[in-house]
Amino acid sequence: MIPSRLAALILFAIVLLALPAVLFSVQAAPHVASPGPWWEIPALETPGLYLIHHLVAVVPVFFFGMVVNLFDYRKHFVQRYLWPLLLLAPVFIAWDAWFNAAGIWSFSKSYTLGWNLFGLPVEEWIWFYAIPFCCFFVLTMVRKRFGVGTRWDRRLAIGLMLLLVVVFAWEMDALYTAWSAGSSLLVLAVGLAMRKQGLAEFLVAFAINLVPMFLLNGMLTGLFTERALVQYNPLEFSNLRIGTFPAEDLGFGFTFLYGVELLSGIIKK
């Protein structure tokens, strides 16, 4: 990436992420959970809920990806994604910790073990390594099994960016919405600047991941329990939910995962 593009991306990042925080202060409000449960599971009413979440997500992928070693995933994950994940996860943990401290979201002590680090449950730290491990398994499966071409990559990137610009401008006073849309815009812009191929196959994998995400993220947001493990400030997100979790979680997850994918390409070079 030439220096002028790098400078432009840095300026773009400053505008996207700093502008909402500078123009609008976080508005205090009681945190709310989504209406629920949809299907109550009494066994999940436990301080071990978040650990159960991780086990449900990781155990099948560990078995098929690391024990059975489908698609050479054991070698593939370590070589392609381990270092990018270790480098980028702390950035998103810092985002998570700041939003928690600022009152944009919070974690119920009823569903965690009570061990905190920088204000976040230890189980939340594990999330940033466990969930990408699972999601990149799906991406590897799509890459190995489906012939998703690259001719739509640029059009998809531009189309998504136009949509995200509208969301960012419309909801700039809601910090989670603004940062979710803005950070997604940023990684798409980086991908275009890098001439990164594979956005279409990444989006196919991301769409497949929405099925387990609906259930697993639902475990944390009241889909199966009387209360939600994660609760949100209603003034700082759009209040649009997919099942029980905020739509903004899609932007957070997309930015994190696609950021790791982009970083893997940079490190590989």
C-alpha positions as CSV (number, residue, x, y, z in Angstrom):
1,M,0.0,0.0,0.0
2,I,1.5,3.3,-1.1
3,P,2.0,6.1,1.6
4,S,-0.7,8.3,0.2
5,R,-3.3,5.6,0.5
6,L,-2.1,4.8,4.0
7,A,-2.4,8.5,5.0
8,A,-5.9,8.6,3.5
9,L,-7.0,5.5,5.4
10,I,-5.6,6.9,8.7
11,L,-7.6,10.1,8.1
12,F,-10.7,8.1,7.2
13,A,-10.3,6.1,10.5
14,I,-10.0,9.3,12.5
15,V,-13.1,10.8,11.0
16,L,-15.2,7.6,11.3
17,L,-14.3,6.7,14.8
18,A,-13.4,10.0,16.5
19,L,-16.2,12.1,15.1
20,P,-19.1,10.4,16.8
21,A,-17.2,10.3,20.1
22,V,-16.3,14.0,19.9
23,L,-19.7,15.3,18.7
24,F,-21.9,13.2,21.1
25,S,-21.3,12.2,24.7
26,V,-22.6,8.9,26.0
27,Q,-26.1,9.2,27.3
28,A,-26.9,7.6,30.6
29,A,-29.8,5.2,30.6
30,P,-30.8,2.0,32.4
31,H,-29.5,-1.0,30.4
32,V,-32.1,-3.2,28.9
33,A,-32.3,-6.8,27.8
34,S,-34.2,-8.0,24.8
35,P,-37.7,-9.4,25.4
36,G,-37.3,-13.0,26.2
37,P,-36.7,-15.8,26.6
38,W,-38.0,-17.2,23.4
39,W,-37.3,-20.8,24.5
40,E,-36.4,-21.0,28.2
41,I,-33.8,-23.7,29.1
42,P,-33.6,-23.9,32.9
43,A,-30.2,-25.6,32.8
44,L,-28.7,-22.4,31.4
45,E,-29.7,-20.4,34.5
46,T,-26.2,-20.7,35.9
47,P,-23.1,-18.6,36.5
48,G,-21.4,-21.1,34.0
49,L,-23.6,-19.9,31.1
50,Y,-20.8,-18.1,29.3
51,L,-18.5,-21.1,29.6
52,I,-21.3,-23.3,28.3
53,H,-21.6,-20.9,25.3
54,H,-17.9,-21.4,24.5
55,L,-18.0,-25.2,24.8
56,V,-21.1,-25.4,22.5
57,A,-19.2,-23.3,19.9
58,V,-15.7,-24.7,20.2
59,V,-16.1,-28.5,20.8
60,P,-17.7,-29.4,17.4
61,V,-15.1,-27.3,15.5
62,F,-12.3,-28.6,17.6
63,F,-13.4,-32.2,16.9
64,F,-14.0,-31.8,13.1
65,G,-11.3,-29.2,12.5
66,M,-8.4,-30.3,14.8
67,V,-9.1,-34.0,15.6
68,V,-10.6,-35.2,12.4
69,N,-8.6,-32.4,10.7
70,L,-11.1,-31.7,7.9
71,F,-9.7,-29.4,5.2
72,D,-6.3,-29.4,6.9
73,Y,-7.8,-26.9,9.3
74,R,-5.3,-27.6,12.1
75,K,-2.4,-26.5,9.9
76,H,-4.4,-23.9,8.1
77,F,-5.6,-22.1,11.2
78,V,-2.2,-21.9,12.9
79,Q,-0.3,-20.8,9.7
80,R,-2.9,-18.3,8.4
81,Y,-4.8,-16.9,11.3
82,L,-3.1,-17.4,14.7
83,W,-0.7,-14.5,14.5
84,P,-3.2,-12.0,13.0
85,L,-5.7,-13.0,15.6
86,L,-3.2,-12.6,18.5
87,L,-2.3,-9.1,17.1
88,L,-5.8,-7.8,16.4
89,A,-7.9,-9.3,19.3
90,P,-6.4,-6.9,21.9
91,V,-7.6,-3.9,19.9
92,F,-11.2,-5.2,20.0
93,I,-10.9,-6.2,23.7
94,A,-9.9,-2.5,24.3
95,W,-13.0,-1.4,22.4
96,D,-15.1,-3.8,24.5
97,A,-13.6,-2.6,27.8
98,W,-14.1,1.0,26.9
99,F,-17.8,0.6,25.9
100,N,-18.3,-1.4,29.1
101,A,-16.7,1.3,31.2
102,A,-18.6,4.0,29.4
103,G,-22.0,2.4,30.1
104,I,-22.8,1.4,26.5
105,W,-23.2,-2.3,27.5
106,S,-22.8,-4.3,30.7
107,F,-22.5,-7.9,31.8
108,S,-24.8,-9.7,34.3
109,K,-22.9,-11.3,37.3
110,S,-25.7,-13.9,37.4
111,Y,-24.3,-15.7,34.3
112,T,-20.5,-15.3,34.7
113,L,-18.0,-16.8,37.2
114,G,-17.2,-13.4,38.6
115,W,-13.5,-13.3,37.5
116,N,-12.9,-9.9,35.8
117,L,-9.9,-8.4,34.0
118,F,-10.0,-4.7,33.1
119,G,-13.7,-4.7,33.9
120,L,-14.5,-7.6,31.5
121,P,-15.4,-11.1,32.6
122,V,-12.6,-13.5,31.8
123,E,-15.1,-15.4,29.6
124,E,-15.5,-12.3,27.5
125,W,-11.7,-12.3,26.8
126,I,-12.0,-16.0,25.7
127,W,-14.7,-15.0,23.2
128,F,-12.2,-13.1,21.1
129,Y,-10.2,-16.2,20.5
130,A,-12.9,-19.0,20.6
131,I,-15.4,-17.5,18.2
132,P,-12.8,-16.6,15.4
133,F,-11.5,-20.2,15.7
134,C,-15.0,-21.4,14.8
135,C,-15.8,-18.8,12.2
136,F,-12.6,-19.3,10.2
137,F,-13.4,-23.0,10.1
138,V,-16.6,-22.1,8.2
139,L,-14.6,-19.8,5.9
140,T,-12.1,-22.6,5.3
141,M,-14.9,-24.9,4.4
142,V,-16.4,-22.4,2.0
143,R,-13.0,-21.8,0.5
144,K,-12.3,-25.5,0.0
145,R,-15.7,-26.8,-1.0
146,F,-17.4,-24.0,-2.9
147,G,-16.2,-22.2,-6.0
148,V,-17.1,-18.6,-5.0
149,G,-15.6,-16.3,-7.6
150,T,-14.0,-12.9,-7.1
151,R,-15.7,-10.9,-9.9
152,W,-18.3,-9.5,-7.4
153,D,-15.8,-8.5,-4.8
154,R,-15.4,-4.8,-5.7
155,R,-19.2,-4.3,-6.4
156,L,-20.1,-5.9,-3.1
157,A,-17.5,-3.7,-1.2
158,I,-18.8,-0.5,-2.8
159,G,-22.4,-1.5,-2.3
160,L,-21.9,-2.3,1.4
161,M,-19.9,0.9,1.9
162,L,-22.7,3.1,0.5
163,L,-25.2,1.4,2.8
164,L,-22.9,1.8,5.8
165,V,-22.4,5.5,5.0
166,V,-26.1,6.0,5.3
167,V,-26.3,4.1,8.6
168,F,-23.3,6.0,10.0
169,A,-24.7,9.4,9.1
170,W,-28.2,8.6,10.2
171,E,-27.3,7.1,13.6
172,M,-24.1,9.0,14.4
173,D,-25.4,10.0,17.9
174,A,-25.7,6.4,18.9
175,L,-22.1,5.4,19.6
176,Y,-22.4,1.6,19.1
177,T,-24.3,2.1,15.8
178,A,-21.8,4.7,14.6
179,W,-18.7,2.6,15.5
180,S,-20.2,-0.6,14.2
181,A,-21.0,1.0,10.8
182,G,-17.8,3.1,10.8
183,S,-15.4,0.3,11.6
184,S,-17.1,-1.9,8.9
185,L,-16.6,0.9,6.4
186,L,-12.9,1.2,7.4
187,V,-12.1,-2.5,6.9
188,L,-13.9,-2.5,3.5
189,A,-11.9,0.6,2.5
190,V,-8.7,-1.2,3.6
191,G,-9.7,-4.2,1.5
192,L,-10.3,-2.1,-1.5
193,A,-7.0,-0.2,-1.1
194,M,-5.1,-3.6,-0.7
195,R,-7.0,-4.9,-3.8
196,K,-7.9,-7.8,-1.5
197,Q,-9.7,-10.7,-3.2
198,G,-12.2,-13.0,-1.6
199,L,-14.8,-10.7,-0.1
200,A,-17.6,-12.6,-1.8
201,E,-16.5,-15.9,-0.2
202,F,-16.0,-14.2,3.1
203,L,-19.6,-12.9,3.0
204,V,-20.9,-16.3,2.1
205,A,-19.1,-17.8,5.1
206,F,-20.3,-14.8,7.3
207,A,-23.9,-15.5,6.2
208,I,-23.5,-19.2,7.1
209,N,-22.1,-18.2,10.5
210,L,-25.3,-16.2,11.1
211,V,-27.1,-19.4,11.9
212,P,-25.0,-20.5,14.9
213,M,-24.6,-16.8,15.7
214,F,-28.4,-16.4,16.1
215,L,-28.3,-19.2,18.7
216,L,-24.9,-18.6,20.4
217,N,-25.3,-14.8,20.6
218,G,-28.8,-15.5,21.6
219,M,-27.5,-17.5,24.6
220,L,-25.9,-14.3,25.8
221,T,-28.8,-11.9,25.1
222,G,-31.7,-13.7,26.6
223,L,-32.9,-16.1,23.9
224,F,-32.9,-19.0,26.4
225,T,-32.7,-17.4,29.8
226,E,-34.9,-15.3,32.0
227,R,-32.4,-12.4,31.9
228,A,-29.7,-11.5,29.5
229,L,-26.0,-11.9,30.2
230,V,-25.2,-8.9,28.0
231,Q,-27.4,-5.8,28.4
232,Y,-27.3,-2.6,26.4
233,N,-27.8,1.1,26.8
234,P,-30.9,1.8,24.6
235,L,-29.8,5.3,23.7
236,E,-26.5,4.1,22.2
237,F,-27.7,1.6,19.6
238,S,-30.5,1.4,17.1
239,N,-32.7,-0.9,19.1
240,L,-33.0,-3.1,16.0
241,R,-32.4,-6.7,17.0
242,I,-31.8,-9.9,15.1
243,G,-33.6,-12.3,17.4
244,T,-32.4,-11.0,20.8
245,F,-29.0,-9.5,19.9
246,P,-28.5,-6.0,18.4
247,A,-27.9,-5.7,14.7
248,E,-24.8,-3.7,15.5
249,D,-23.2,-7.0,16.7
250,L,-23.0,-7.9,13.0
251,G,-20.8,-4.9,12.3
252,F,-18.6,-5.6,15.3
253,G,-18.1,-9.2,14.3
254,F,-17.6,-8.4,10.6
255,T,-15.0,-5.8,11.4
256,F,-13.1,-8.1,13.7
257,L,-13.2,-11.2,11.5
258,Y,-12.5,-9.4,8.2
259,G,-9.8,-7.4,9.9
260,V,-8.1,-10.7,10.8
261,E,-8.5,-11.9,7.3
262,L,-6.9,-8.7,5.9
263,L,-4.1,-8.8,8.4
264,S,-3.4,-12.4,7.5
265,G,-2.8,-11.3,3.9
266,I,-0.4,-8.5,5.0
267,I,1.6,-10.9,7.2
268,K,1.7,-13.6,4.5
269,K,3.3,-11.1,2.1
